[in-house]
Amino acid sequence: MKHPHDNIRVGTITFVYSVTKRGWVFPGLSVIRNPLKAQRLAEEINNKRGAVCTKHLLLN
């Protein structure tokens, strides 16, 4: 993130900044206005997604 209104991208997760809602759009169409919270949430989702993929690969 180089500018305050850039999209937040962590791994394959991207939160798009909405100018009209003045925040990052979270899956489920809720809006997060705090950039630190949005970044942390994107990291959590990315980590959970990685854990599920790893578990799936180990089971096969």
C-alpha positions in Angstrom: 0.0 0.0 0.0 1.7 3.2 -1.2 -1.2 5.5 -0.9 -3.9 5.7 1.9 -6.7 4.7 -0.5 -5.0 1.8 -2.3 -6.4 -1.7 -2.3 -5.1 -4.0 0.4 -3.6 -7.2 -0.9 -2.3 -10.1 1.1 -1.4 -13.2 -0.8 -4.4 -13.9 -2.9 -6.8 -11.8 -0.8 -7.6 -8.3 -2.0 -9.8 -5.8 -0.3 -10.9 -3.1 -2.7 -11.1 0.5 -1.5 -14.5 2.1 -2.1 -14.4 5.9 -2.6 -18.1 6.2 -2.0 -18.1 4.2 1.2 -14.7 5.5 2.3 -13.4 2.1 3.3 -12.3 -1.3 2.2 -15.0 -3.7 1.0 -14.8 -7.0 3.0 -16.4 -10.2 1.6 -20.1 -10.0 2.5 -20.1 -6.4 1.4 -19.4 -4.9 4.8 -17.0 -2.0 4.9 -13.9 -1.6 7.1 -12.7 2.0 7.5 -9.6 1.3 9.7 -6.7 0.4 7.4 -4.8 -1.5 10.1 -7.9 -3.6 10.9 -8.4 -4.3 7.2 -4.8 -5.4 6.8 -5.0 -7.7 9.9 -8.2 -9.2 8.7 -6.8 -9.8 5.2 -3.8 -11.6 6.8 -6.1 -13.7 9.0 -8.2 -14.8 6.0 -5.1 -15.5 4.0 -3.6 -17.6 6.8 -6.8 -19.6 7.2 -7.1 -20.2 3.5 -3.5 -21.5 3.4 -4.1 -23.8 6.4 -7.2 -25.3 4.7 -5.3 -25.8 1.4 -2.4 -27.4 3.2 -4.7 -29.7 5.2 -6.5 -30.7 2.0 -3.2 -31.6 0.3 -2.1 -33.6 3.2 -5.4 -35.6 3.3 -5.1 -36.6 -0.4 
